[in-house]
Amino acid sequence: MRIRPRAAIALGIAAVISAAAFGWPLLISADAALARGTGAPWLFILLLPLVLAVTLAELGEGGLDAKAVAVLGVLSALGAALRPLGAGAAGIEVVFFLLVLGGRVFGPGFGFVLGNTMMFASALLTGGVGPWLPYQMLGAAWVAFGAGLLPPLRGRWEPVLLAAYSTVASLVYGLLLNLSFWPFALGAASTSLSYEPGGPLADNLVRLVGFSLATSLGWDVGRAITTAVLVLATGPVLLRTLRRAARRARFEQPRFTAAAAPPPPPGRPAPPG
């Protein structure tokens, strides 16, 4: 899936909006309006679907043919079917390995679309639709996008590379989702883990890490371990399978020249010239 210039611009805008949506608590000053109210999450909740829609439209225009859409649908449906298997179990997440492998094989553009469609489909299936969904979709999209940018390594070391990336990406994903709601998680209570509006960046980072360690460390580490193990266990087979599907999904038809034209059927004269 090629990333055309307009799609690259859309991805760049999505990256900037993503950084603002997740990182605004660490970037604003104490006298900013966002620091004094609770409107920031709702502003980005309304803005993110529009950004995602424009980005996905730009990526899909001319970049997704019928066979690529079929592969995207199969992977999204598979991820949606697998996600309930990890629901309610501490840290067990069985869909992220598909994001990593899909982004690795089909490229960053396809991975970005896959992250969005898989998380959206699984949310519909599990009843997980809510204000947090745009953040989950964006986080998963960038996880799969990053997998498509990894160095071109093949052979037995490729699953190891993907497992290492899966570990780091899973932990960062959990930290980003915490960052999206952390400023309001503890209410007005002033603790060592609470968000300090407009506080020094280093202090708020320490508070965020402490909040993550206290509330979601088990989930994040569990997700990282589960994803890495599944990548190592299924990677060699699924990478070959997905690459075979990628080769067959190309729609380019061979163009016959006059010299390479197929012979006429028996009993019929060849065309002149």
Secondary structure, DSSP 8 states (H G I E B T S, - for coil): ----HHHHHHHHHHHHHHHHHHHHHHHS-TTSHHHHSSHHHHHHHHHHHHHHHHHHHHHHTTT--HHHHHHHHHHHHHHHHHHHHHTTSTT---SHHHHHHHHHHH-HHHHHHHHHHHHHHHHHHHT--STTHHHHHHHHHHHHHHHTTS----STHHHHHHHHHHHHHHHHHHHHHHHHHHHHHTTT---TTS--TT--HHHHHHHHHHHHHHHTHHHHHHHHHHHHHHHHHHHHHHHHHHHHHHHHT--------TTT-----TTS-----
